[in-house]
């Protein structure tokens, strides 16, 4: 099995018990496509355990003679060419649900952080500027009773809606491809059009998968429709937001603030103007980064890998058409 990025100890133990040999990418830099393809062709691997690295049709073609399973250590699967994997007869799995709480909690902490300008105030302290500015010149926003808009009401969005309802008694609206009746029952959320979501949300939290339809859906036109007091939160994928348009919208005060755990590209350039803005908080994609959650993801990814290696149906498959072939 070939693995990219950090694999939790638990996953290693599971593999060790099953006598699977795990080769891990240990380079300090992210693995390049050329390095990855070369390593994979040379290794003749039976399985790939992948965290975030792009697996395109060329790579799949290069490995399809030996690879029996691709197990992703993420809920998102926008980094893999699923059609190519299905064509090659390779089942692919992800790690849904086990990271719902950690990711929604990251959205929640970004929301509070932006509303009270916590990162900005912390930066001031670090710059030795405790009191040059009267805090009444730089007030934050209350969250009590505000309208929360969820873009992508799936399992992570539902947890965010519950947190906001419990903590701040927020009114919840959402937009999805299809209404999510279970989420409506659990959070009293109302389904609205994308346009209404933009116009009515005080807080707009993105929890949708990156697809051709959602790519840069939050663009200049969308920001124009939002409230000037609105805060946008993104813990999904950076490319759902047109980042230059977001910078303009914040500079022109079309919207009030932004909290981003995901950016486009990642890592964000250190001179990105977003990092200097008072009403912006940026985190380096740590949505699932807790011990408990990464262990649970590792365990599920390892389980899928072992099922695939032994020719069994994967537990959380994302291309089940592969079994119809
Ligand atoms: C990680 C994620 O970035 O699950 C996802 O989709 O974005 C995060 O959990 C990913 O697992 C890469 O390690």
Boltz pocket constraint, residues with backbone or C-beta under 6 A from the ligand:
constraints:
  - pocket:
      binder: B
      contacts: [[A, 5], [A, 51], [A, 52], [A, 73], [A, 74], [A, 75], [A, 76], [A, 77], [A, 95], [A, 99], [A, 235], [A, 236], [A, 285], [A, 287], [A, 288]]
      max_distance: 6.0
